[in-house]
């Protein structure tokens, strides 16, 4: 837990106000000497304080730590409201932040196998083919 107490400095650059999407966009430079990296959750909290927003209105992604450590650079979006964030953020990021739930579906291979099985029964009654499958 001593890592959390290490100082972290946030610097923003290329700040753009995007009124159409209801957000502020920026590149974030994180200075974290004597520390491997900073969690996105902690960055969201610090950015929310910096821009007087709620943590649920901030989205951070694409962080890369510089060679040698001590500095990371990524991208941040601060939305005007929680509703705007839910409208414009990609679903996978909403799942990441715990705002939305992941859609459970069959694996890619199972979906392909089902598609190919359906191709063999095209144009025939489904009951006949179900009986054939049971015989095999």
Phi and psi in radians as a Rosetta constraint file:
Dihedral C 1 N 2 CA 2 C 2 CIRCULARHARMONIC -1.154 0.35
Dihedral N 2 CA 2 C 2 N 3 CIRCULARHARMONIC -0.411 0.35
Dihedral C 2 N 3 CA 3 C 3 CIRCULARHARMONIC -1.094 0.35
Dihedral N 3 CA 3 C 3 N 4 CIRCULARHARMONIC -0.674 0.35
Dihedral C 3 N 4 CA 4 C 4 CIRCULARHARMONIC -1.091 0.35
Dihedral N 4 CA 4 C 4 N 5 CIRCULARHARMONIC -0.474 0.35
Dihedral C 4 N 5 CA 5 C 5 CIRCULARHARMONIC -1.431 0.35
Dihedral N 5 CA 5 C 5 N 6 CIRCULARHARMONIC -0.218 0.35
Dihedral C 5 N 6 CA 6 C 6 CIRCULARHARMONIC -1.159 0.35
Dihedral N 6 CA 6 C 6 N 7 CIRCULARHARMONIC 2.476 0.35
Dihedral C 6 N 7 CA 7 C 7 CIRCULARHARMONIC -1.207 0.35
Dihedral N 7 CA 7 C 7 N 8 CIRCULARHARMONIC 2.493 0.35
Dihedral C 7 N 8 CA 8 C 8 CIRCULARHARMONIC -2.268 0.35
Dihedral N 8 CA 8 C 8 N 9 CIRCULARHARMONIC 2.298 0.35
Dihedral C 8 N 9 CA 9 C 9 CIRCULARHARMONIC -1.956 0.35
Dihedral N 9 CA 9 C 9 N 10 CIRCULARHARMONIC 2.281 0.35
Dihedral C 9 N 10 CA 10 C 10 CIRCULARHARMONIC -1.867 0.35
Dihedral N 10 CA 10 C 10 N 11 CIRCULARHARMONIC 2.279 0.35
Dihedral C 10 N 11 CA 11 C 11 CIRCULARHARMONIC -2.214 0.35
Dihedral N 11 CA 11 C 11 N 12 CIRCULARHARMONIC 2.286 0.35
Dihedral C 11 N 12 CA 12 C 12 CIRCULARHARMONIC -1.904 0.35
Dihedral N 12 CA 12 C 12 N 13 CIRCULARHARMONIC 2.526 0.35
Dihedral C 12 N 13 CA 13 C 13 CIRCULARHARMONIC -2.509 0.35
Dihedral N 13 CA 13 C 13 N 14 CIRCULARHARMONIC 2.967 0.35
Dihedral C 13 N 14 CA 14 C 14 CIRCULARHARMONIC 0.909 0.35
Dihedral N 14 CA 14 C 14 N 15 CIRCULARHARMONIC 0.784 0.35
Dihedral C 14 N 15 CA 15 C 15 CIRCULARHARMONIC -1.272 0.35
Dihedral N 15 CA 15 C 15 N 16 CIRCULARHARMONIC 2.212 0.35
Dihedral C 15 N 16 CA 16 C 16 CIRCULARHARMONIC -2.286 0.35
Dihedral N 16 CA 16 C 16 N 17 CIRCULARHARMONIC 2.357 0.35
Dihedral C 16 N 17 CA 17 C 17 CIRCULARHARMONIC -1.667 0.35
Dihedral N 17 CA 17 C 17 N 18 CIRCULARHARMONIC 1.974 0.35
Dihedral C 17 N 18 CA 18 C 18 CIRCULARHARMONIC -1.778 0.35
Dihedral N 18 CA 18 C 18 N 19 CIRCULARHARMONIC 1.690 0.35
Dihedral C 18 N 19 CA 19 C 19 CIRCULARHARMONIC -1.258 0.35
Dihedral N 19 CA 19 C 19 N 20 CIRCULARHARMONIC -0.563 0.35
Dihedral C 19 N 20 CA 20 C 20 CIRCULARHARMONIC -1.126 0.35
Dihedral N 20 CA 20 C 20 N 21 CIRCULARHARMONIC -0.670 0.35
Dihedral C 20 N 21 CA 21 C 21 CIRCULARHARMONIC -1.696 0.35
Dihedral N 21 CA 21 C 21 N 22 CIRCULARHARMONIC 0.039 0.35
Dihedral C 21 N 22 CA 22 C 22 CIRCULARHARMONIC 1.086 0.35
Dihedral N 22 CA 22 C 22 N 23 CIRCULARHARMONIC 0.826 0.35
Dihedral C 22 N 23 CA 23 C 23 CIRCULARHARMONIC -2.670 0.35
Dihedral N 23 CA 23 C 23 N 24 CIRCULARHARMONIC 2.912 0.35
Dihedral C 23 N 24 CA 24 C 24 CIRCULARHARMONIC -1.940 0.35
Dihedral N 24 CA 24 C 24 N 25 CIRCULARHARMONIC 2.336 0.35
Dihedral C 24 N 25 CA 25 C 25 CIRCULARHARMONIC -2.024 0.35
Dihedral N 25 CA 25 C 25 N 26 CIRCULARHARMONIC 2.481 0.35
Dihedral C 25 N 26 CA 26 C 26 CIRCULARHARMONIC -2.781 0.35
Dihedral N 26 CA 26 C 26 N 27 CIRCULARHARMONIC 2.739 0.35
Dihedral C 26 N 27 CA 27 C 27 CIRCULARHARMONIC -1.631 0.35
Dihedral N 27 CA 27 C 27 N 28 CIRCULARHARMONIC 2.327 0.35
Dihedral C 27 N 28 CA 28 C 28 CIRCULARHARMONIC -1.980 0.35
Dihedral N 28 CA 28 C 28 N 29 CIRCULARHARMONIC 2.195 0.35
Dihedral C 28 N 29 CA 29 C 29 CIRCULARHARMONIC -1.803 0.35
Dihedral N 29 CA 29 C 29 N 30 CIRCULARHARMONIC 2.163 0.35
Dihedral C 29 N 30 CA 30 C 30 CIRCULARHARMONIC -1.926 0.35
Dihedral N 30 CA 30 C 30 N 31 CIRCULARHARMONIC 2.082 0.35
Dihedral C 30 N 31 CA 31 C 31 CIRCULARHARMONIC -1.714 0.35
Dihedral N 31 CA 31 C 31 N 32 CIRCULARHARMONIC 2.039 0.35
Dihedral C 31 N 32 CA 32 C 32 CIRCULARHARMONIC -2.385 0.35
Dihedral N 32 CA 32 C 32 N 33 CIRCULARHARMONIC 1.273 0.35
Dihedral C 32 N 33 CA 33 C 33 CIRCULARHARMONIC -1.178 0.35
Dihedral N 33 CA 33 C 33 N 34 CIRCULARHARMONIC 2.624 0.35
Dihedral C 33 N 34 CA 34 C 34 CIRCULARHARMONIC 1.066 0.35
Dihedral N 34 CA 34 C 34 N 35 CIRCULARHARMONIC 0.491 0.35
Dihedral C 34 N 35 CA 35 C 35 CIRCULARHARMONIC -2.625 0.35
Dihedral N 35 CA 35 C 35 N 36 CIRCULARHARMONIC 2.418 0.35
Dihedral C 35 N 36 CA 36 C 36 CIRCULARHARMONIC -1.125 0.35
Dihedral N 36 CA 36 C 36 N 37 CIRCULARHARMONIC -0.944 0.35
Dihedral C 36 N 37 CA 37 C 37 CIRCULARHARMONIC -2.838 0.35
Dihedral N 37 CA 37 C 37 N 38 CIRCULARHARMONIC -3.122 0.35
Dihedral C 37 N 38 CA 38 C 38 CIRCULARHARMONIC -2.139 0.35
Dihedral N 38 CA 38 C 38 N 39 CIRCULARHARMONIC 2.367 0.35
Dihedral C 38 N 39 CA 39 C 39 CIRCULARHARMONIC -1.197 0.35
Dihedral N 39 CA 39 C 39 N 40 CIRCULARHARMONIC 2.610 0.35
Dihedral C 39 N 40 CA 40 C 40 CIRCULARHARMONIC -1.099 0.35
Dihedral N 40 CA 40 C 40 N 41 CIRCULARHARMONIC -0.566 0.35
Dihedral C 40 N 41 CA 41 C 41 CIRCULARHARMONIC -1.096 0.35
Dihedral N 41 CA 41 C 41 N 42 CIRCULARHARMONIC -0.771 0.35
Dihedral C 41 N 42 CA 42 C 42 CIRCULARHARMONIC -1.154 0.35
Dihedral N 42 CA 42 C 42 N 43 CIRCULARHARMONIC -0.680 0.35
Dihedral C 42 N 43 CA 43 C 43 CIRCULARHARMONIC -1.130 0.35
Dihedral N 43 CA 43 C 43 N 44 CIRCULARHARMONIC -0.721 0.35
Dihedral C 43 N 44 CA 44 C 44 CIRCULARHARMONIC -1.057 0.35
Dihedral N 44 CA 44 C 44 N 45 CIRCULARHARMONIC -0.723 0.35
Dihedral C 44 N 45 CA 45 C 45 CIRCULARHARMONIC -1.093 0.35
Dihedral N 45 CA 45 C 45 N 46 CIRCULARHARMONIC -0.818 0.35
Dihedral C 45 N 46 CA 46 C 46 CIRCULARHARMONIC -1.170 0.35
Dihedral N 46 CA 46 C 46 N 47 CIRCULARHARMONIC -0.694 0.35
Dihedral C 46 N 47 CA 47 C 47 CIRCULARHARMONIC -1.172 0.35
Dihedral N 47 CA 47 C 47 N 48 CIRCULARHARMONIC -0.634 0.35
Dihedral C 47 N 48 CA 48 C 48 CIRCULARHARMONIC -1.084 0.35
Dihedral N 48 CA 48 C 48 N 49 CIRCULARHARMONIC -0.756 0.35
Dihedral C 48 N 49 CA 49 C 49 CIRCULARHARMONIC -1.123 0.35
Dihedral N 49 CA 49 C 49 N 50 CIRCULARHARMONIC -0.716 0.35
Dihedral C 49 N 50 CA 50 C 50 CIRCULARHARMONIC -1.132 0.35
Dihedral N 50 CA 50 C 50 N 51 CIRCULARHARMONIC -0.695 0.35
Dihedral C 50 N 51 CA 51 C 51 CIRCULARHARMONIC -1.843 0.35
Dihedral N 51 CA 51 C 51 N 52 CIRCULARHARMONIC 0.295 0.35
Dihedral C 51 N 52 CA 52 C 52 CIRCULARHARMONIC 0.878 0.35
Dihedral N 52 CA 52 C 52 N 53 CIRCULARHARMONIC 0.896 0.35
Dihedral C 52 N 53 CA 53 C 53 CIRCULARHARMONIC -2.241 0.35
Dihedral N 53 CA 53 C 53 N 54 CIRCULARHARMONIC 2.999 0.35
Dihedral C 53 N 54 CA 54 C 54 CIRCULARHARMONIC -1.434 0.35
Dihedral N 54 CA 54 C 54 N 55 CIRCULARHARMONIC 2.642 0.35
Dihedral C 54 N 55 CA 55 C 55 CIRCULARHARMONIC -1.038 0.35
Dihedral N 55 CA 55 C 55 N 56 CIRCULARHARMONIC -0.541 0.35
Dihedral C 55 N 56 CA 56 C 56 CIRCULARHARMONIC -1.250 0.35
Dihedral N 56 CA 56 C 56 N 57 CIRCULARHARMONIC -0.139 0.35
Dihedral C 56 N 57 CA 57 C 57 CIRCULARHARMONIC -1.752 0.35
Dihedral N 57 CA 57 C 57 N 58 CIRCULARHARMONIC 0.018 0.35
Dihedral C 57 N 58 CA 58 C 58 CIRCULARHARMONIC -1.924 0.35
Dihedral N 58 CA 58 C 58 N 59 CIRCULARHARMONIC 2.389 0.35
Dihedral C 58 N 59 CA 59 C 59 CIRCULARHARMONIC -2.233 0.35
Dihedral N 59 CA 59 C 59 N 60 CIRCULARHARMONIC 2.218 0.35
Dihedral C 59 N 60 CA 60 C 60 CIRCULARHARMONIC -2.138 0.35
Dihedral N 60 CA 60 C 60 N 61 CIRCULARHARMONIC 2.432 0.35
Dihedral C 60 N 61 CA 61 C 61 CIRCULARHARMONIC -2.822 0.35
Dihedral N 61 CA 61 C 61 N 62 CIRCULARHARMONIC 2.912 0.35
Dihedral C 61 N 62 CA 62 C 62 CIRCULARHARMONIC 1.255 0.35
Dihedral N 62 CA 62 C 62 N 63 CIRCULARHARMONIC 0.550 0.35
Dihedral C 62 N 63 CA 63 C 63 CIRCULARHARMONIC -1.439 0.35
Dihedral N 63 CA 63 C 63 N 64 CIRCULARHARMONIC 2.320 0.35
Dihedral C 63 N 64 CA 64 C 64 CIRCULARHARMONIC -2.231 0.35
Dihedral N 64 CA 64 C 64 N 65 CIRCULARHARMONIC 2.305 0.35
Dihedral C 64 N 65 CA 65 C 65 CIRCULARHARMONIC -1.495 0.35
Dihedral N 65 CA 65 C 65 N 66 CIRCULARHARMONIC 2.319 0.35
Dihedral C 65 N 66 CA 66 C 66 CIRCULARHARMONIC -1.165 0.35
Dihedral N 66 CA 66 C 66 N 67 CIRCULARHARMONIC 2.657 0.35
Dihedral C 66 N 67 CA 67 C 67 CIRCULARHARMONIC -1.061 0.35
Dihedral N 67 CA 67 C 67 N 68 CIRCULARHARMONIC 2.267 0.35
Dihedral C 67 N 68 CA 68 C 68 CIRCULARHARMONIC 1.722 0.35
Dihedral N 68 CA 68 C 68 N 69 CIRCULARHARMONIC -0.244 0.35
Dihedral C 68 N 69 CA 69 C 69 CIRCULARHARMONIC 1.358 0.35
Dihedral N 69 CA 69 C 69 N 70 CIRCULARHARMONIC -3.139 0.35
Dihedral C 69 N 70 CA 70 C 70 CIRCULARHARMONIC 1.569 0.35
Dihedral N 70 CA 70 C 70 N 71 CIRCULARHARMONIC -0.293 0.35
Dihedral C 70 N 71 CA 71 C 71 CIRCULARHARMONIC -2.579 0.35
Dihedral N 71 CA 71 C 71 N 72 CIRCULARHARMONIC 2.336 0.35
Dihedral C 71 N 72 CA 72 C 72 CIRCULARHARMONIC -2.210 0.35
Dihedral N 72 CA 72 C 72 N 73 CIRCULARHARMONIC 2.603 0.35
Dihedral C 72 N 73 CA 73 C 73 CIRCULARHARMONIC -2.279 0.35
Dihedral N 73 CA 73 C 73 N 74 CIRCULARHARMONIC 2.374 0.35
Dihedral C 73 N 74 CA 74 C 74 CIRCULARHARMONIC -2.724 0.35
Dihedral N 74 CA 74 C 74 N 75 CIRCULARHARMONIC -2.857 0.35
Dihedral C 74 N 75 CA 75 C 75 CIRCULARHARMONIC -2.172 0.35
Dihedral N 75 CA 75 C 75 N 76 CIRCULARHARMONIC 2.519 0.35
Dihedral C 75 N 76 CA 76 C 76 CIRCULARHARMONIC -2.383 0.35
Dihedral N 76 CA 76 C 76 N 77 CIRCULARHARMONIC 2.535 0.35
Dihedral C 76 N 77 CA 77 C 77 CIRCULARHARMONIC -2.189 0.35
Dihedral N 77 CA 77 C 77 N 78 CIRCULARHARMONIC 2.256 0.35
Dihedral C 77 N 78 CA 78 C 78 CIRCULARHARMONIC -2.007 0.35
Dihedral N 78 CA 78 C 78 N 79 CIRCULARHARMONIC 1.943 0.35
Dihedral C 78 N 79 CA 79 C 79 CIRCULARHARMONIC -1.500 0.35
Dihedral N 79 CA 79 C 79 N 80 CIRCULARHARMONIC 2.713 0.35
Dihedral C 79 N 80 CA 80 C 80 CIRCULARHARMONIC -1.204 0.35
Dihedral N 80 CA 80 C 80 N 81 CIRCULARHARMONIC -0.625 0.35
Dihedral C 80 N 81 CA 81 C 81 CIRCULARHARMONIC -2.592 0.35
Dihedral N 81 CA 81 C 81 N 82 CIRCULARHARMONIC 2.898 0.35
Dihedral C 81 N 82 CA 82 C 82 CIRCULARHARMONIC -1.138 0.35
Dihedral N 82 CA 82 C 82 N 83 CIRCULARHARMONIC -0.618 0.35
Dihedral C 82 N 83 CA 83 C 83 CIRCULARHARMONIC -1.140 0.35
Dihedral N 83 CA 83 C 83 N 84 CIRCULARHARMONIC -0.721 0.35
Dihedral C 83 N 84 CA 84 C 84 CIRCULARHARMONIC -1.138 0.35
Dihedral N 84 CA 84 C 84 N 85 CIRCULARHARMONIC -0.690 0.35
Dihedral C 84 N 85 CA 85 C 85 CIRCULARHARMONIC -1.053 0.35
Dihedral N 85 CA 85 C 85 N 86 CIRCULARHARMONIC -0.805 0.35
Dihedral C 85 N 86 CA 86 C 86 CIRCULARHARMONIC -1.133 0.35
Dihedral N 86 CA 86 C 86 N 87 CIRCULARHARMONIC -0.510 0.35
Dihedral C 86 N 87 CA 87 C 87 CIRCULARHARMONIC -1.327 0.35
Dihedral N 87 CA 87 C 87 N 88 CIRCULARHARMONIC -0.697 0.35
Dihedral C 87 N 88 CA 88 C 88 CIRCULARHARMONIC -1.861 0.35
Dihedral N 88 CA 88 C 88 N 89 CIRCULARHARMONIC -0.362 0.35
Dihedral C 88 N 89 CA 89 C 89 CIRCULARHARMONIC -1.271 0.35
Dihedral N 89 CA 89 C 89 N 90 CIRCULARHARMONIC 2.503 0.35
Dihedral C 89 N 90 CA 90 C 90 CIRCULARHARMONIC -1.092 0.35
Dihedral N 90 CA 90 C 90 N 91 CIRCULARHARMONIC 2.585 0.35
Dihedral C 90 N 91 CA 91 C 91 CIRCULARHARMONIC -1.038 0.35
Dihedral N 91 CA 91 C 91 N 92 CIRCULARHARMONIC -0.674 0.35
Dihedral C 91 N 92 CA 92 C 92 CIRCULARHARMONIC -1.108 0.35
Dihedral N 92 CA 92 C 92 N 93 CIRCULARHARMONIC -0.561 0.35
Dihedral C 92 N 93 CA 93 C 93 CIRCULARHARMONIC -1.299 0.35
Dihedral N 93 CA 93 C 93 N 94 CIRCULARHARMONIC -0.605 0.35
Dihedral C 93 N 94 CA 94 C 94 CIRCULARHARMONIC -1.104 0.35
Dihedral N 94 CA 94 C 94 N 95 CIRCULARHARMONIC -0.682 0.35
Dihedral C 94 N 95 CA 95 C 95 CIRCULARHARMONIC -1.120 0.35
Dihedral N 95 CA 95 C 95 N 96 CIRCULARHARMONIC -0.734 0.35
Dihedral C 95 N 96 CA 96 C 96 CIRCULARHARMONIC -1.028 0.35
Dihedral N 96 CA 96 C 96 N 97 CIRCULARHARMONIC -0.690 0.35
Dihedral C 96 N 97 CA 97 C 97 CIRCULARHARMONIC -1.503 0.35
Dihedral N 97 CA 97 C 97 N 98 CIRCULARHARMONIC -0.051 0.35
Dihedral C 97 N 98 CA 98 C 98 CIRCULARHARMONIC 1.394 0.35
Dihedral N 98 CA 98 C 98 N 99 CIRCULARHARMONIC 0.251 0.35
Dihedral C 98 N 99 CA 99 C 99 CIRCULARHARMONIC -1.445 0.35
Dihedral N 99 CA 99 C 99 N 100 CIRCULARHARMONIC -0.616 0.35
Dihedral C 99 N 100 CA 100 C 100 CIRCULARHARMONIC -2.163 0.35
Dihedral N 100 CA 100 C 100 N 101 CIRCULARHARMONIC 2.952 0.35
Dihedral C 100 N 101 CA 101 C 101 CIRCULARHARMONIC -1.883 0.35
Dihedral N 101 CA 101 C 101 N 102 CIRCULARHARMONIC 2.619 0.35
Dihedral C 101 N 102 CA 102 C 102 CIRCULARHARMONIC -1.270 0.35
Dihedral N 102 CA 102 C 102 N 103 CIRCULARHARMONIC 2.401 0.35
Dihedral C 102 N 103 CA 103 C 103 CIRCULARHARMONIC -1.422 0.35
Dihedral N 103 CA 103 C 103 N 104 CIRCULARHARMONIC 2.052 0.35
Dihedral C 103 N 104 CA 104 C 104 CIRCULARHARMONIC -1.463 0.35
Dihedral N 104 CA 104 C 104 N 105 CIRCULARHARMONIC 2.227 0.35
Dihedral C 104 N 105 CA 105 C 105 CIRCULARHARMONIC -2.489 0.35
Dihedral N 105 CA 105 C 105 N 106 CIRCULARHARMONIC 2.885 0.35
Dihedral C 105 N 106 CA 106 C 106 CIRCULARHARMONIC -1.107 0.35
Dihedral N 106 CA 106 C 106 N 107 CIRCULARHARMONIC 2.753 0.35
Dihedral C 106 N 107 CA 107 C 107 CIRCULARHARMONIC -1.137 0.35
Dihedral N 107 CA 107 C 107 N 108 CIRCULARHARMONIC 2.793 0.35
Dihedral C 107 N 108 CA 108 C 108 CIRCULARHARMONIC -0.997 0.35
Dihedral N 108 CA 108 C 108 N 109 CIRCULARHARMONIC -0.737 0.35
Dihedral C 108 N 109 CA 109 C 109 CIRCULARHARMONIC -1.135 0.35
Dihedral N 109 CA 109 C 109 N 110 CIRCULARHARMONIC -0.730 0.35
Dihedral C 109 N 110 CA 110 C 110 CIRCULARHARMONIC -1.111 0.35
Dihedral N 110 CA 110 C 110 N 111 CIRCULARHARMONIC -0.683 0.35
Dihedral C 110 N 111 CA 111 C 111 CIRCULARHARMONIC -1.129 0.35
Dihedral N 111 CA 111 C 111 N 112 CIRCULARHARMONIC -0.702 0.35
Dihedral C 111 N 112 CA 112 C 112 CIRCULARHARMONIC -1.158 0.35
Dihedral N 112 CA 112 C 112 N 113 CIRCULARHARMONIC -0.718 0.35
Dihedral C 112 N 113 CA 113 C 113 CIRCULARHARMONIC -1.116 0.35
Dihedral N 113 CA 113 C 113 N 114 CIRCULARHARMONIC -0.721 0.35
Dihedral C 113 N 114 CA 114 C 114 CIRCULARHARMONIC -1.095 0.35
Dihedral N 114 CA 114 C 114 N 115 CIRCULARHARMONIC -0.724 0.35
Dihedral C 114 N 115 CA 115 C 115 CIRCULARHARMONIC -1.069 0.35
Dihedral N 115 CA 115 C 115 N 116 CIRCULARHARMONIC -0.782 0.35
Dihedral C 115 N 116 CA 116 C 116 CIRCULARHARMONIC -1.214 0.35
Dihedral N 116 CA 116 C 116 N 117 CIRCULARHARMONIC -0.601 0.35
Dihedral C 116 N 117 CA 117 C 117 CIRCULARHARMONIC -1.146 0.35
Dihedral N 117 CA 117 C 117 N 118 CIRCULARHARMONIC -0.653 0.35
Dihedral C 117 N 118 CA 118 C 118 CIRCULARHARMONIC -1.171 0.35
Dihedral N 118 CA 118 C 118 N 119 CIRCULARHARMONIC -0.519 0.35
Dihedral C 118 N 119 CA 119 C 119 CIRCULARHARMONIC -1.146 0.35
Dihedral N 119 CA 119 C 119 N 120 CIRCULARHARMONIC -0.580 0.35
Dihedral C 119 N 120 CA 120 C 120 CIRCULARHARMONIC -1.253 0.35
Dihedral N 120 CA 120 C 120 N 121 CIRCULARHARMONIC -0.404 0.35
Dihedral C 120 N 121 CA 121 C 121 CIRCULARHARMONIC -1.800 0.35
Dihedral N 121 CA 121 C 121 N 122 CIRCULARHARMONIC 0.202 0.35
Dihedral C 121 N 122 CA 122 C 122 CIRCULARHARMONIC -1.096 0.35
Dihedral N 122 CA 122 C 122 N 123 CIRCULARHARMONIC 2.220 0.35
Dihedral C 122 N 123 CA 123 C 123 CIRCULARHARMONIC 1.525 0.35
Dihedral N 123 CA 123 C 123 N 124 CIRCULARHARMONIC -0.043 0.35
Dihedral C 123 N 124 CA 124 C 124 CIRCULARHARMONIC -1.981 0.35
Dihedral N 124 CA 124 C 124 N 125 CIRCULARHARMONIC 2.775 0.35
Dihedral C 124 N 125 CA 125 C 125 CIRCULARHARMONIC -1.162 0.35
Dihedral N 125 CA 125 C 125 N 126 CIRCULARHARMONIC 2.395 0.35
Dihedral C 125 N 126 CA 126 C 126 CIRCULARHARMONIC -1.167 0.35
Dihedral N 126 CA 126 C 126 N 127 CIRCULARHARMONIC -0.517 0.35
Dihedral C 126 N 127 CA 127 C 127 CIRCULARHARMONIC -1.166 0.35
Dihedral N 127 CA 127 C 127 N 128 CIRCULARHARMONIC -0.650 0.35
Dihedral C 127 N 128 CA 128 C 128 CIRCULARHARMONIC -1.112 0.35
Dihedral N 128 CA 128 C 128 N 129 CIRCULARHARMONIC -0.799 0.35
Dihedral C 128 N 129 CA 129 C 129 CIRCULARHARMONIC -1.209 0.35
Dihedral N 129 CA 129 C 129 N 130 CIRCULARHARMONIC -0.577 0.35
Dihedral C 129 N 130 CA 130 C 130 CIRCULARHARMONIC -1.105 0.35
Dihedral N 130 CA 130 C 130 N 131 CIRCULARHARMONIC -0.675 0.35
Dihedral C 130 N 131 CA 131 C 131 CIRCULARHARMONIC -1.154 0.35
Dihedral N 131 CA 131 C 131 N 132 CIRCULARHARMONIC -0.677 0.35
Dihedral C 131 N 132 CA 132 C 132 CIRCULARHARMONIC -1.101 0.35
Dihedral N 132 CA 132 C 132 N 133 CIRCULARHARMONIC -0.728 0.35
Dihedral C 132 N 133 CA 133 C 133 CIRCULARHARMONIC -1.087 0.35
Dihedral N 133 CA 133 C 133 N 134 CIRCULARHARMONIC -0.652 0.35
Dihedral C 133 N 134 CA 134 C 134 CIRCULARHARMONIC -1.215 0.35
Dihedral N 134 CA 134 C 134 N 135 CIRCULARHARMONIC -0.603 0.35
Dihedral C 134 N 135 CA 135 C 135 CIRCULARHARMONIC -1.145 0.35
Dihedral N 135 CA 135 C 135 N 136 CIRCULARHARMONIC -0.621 0.35
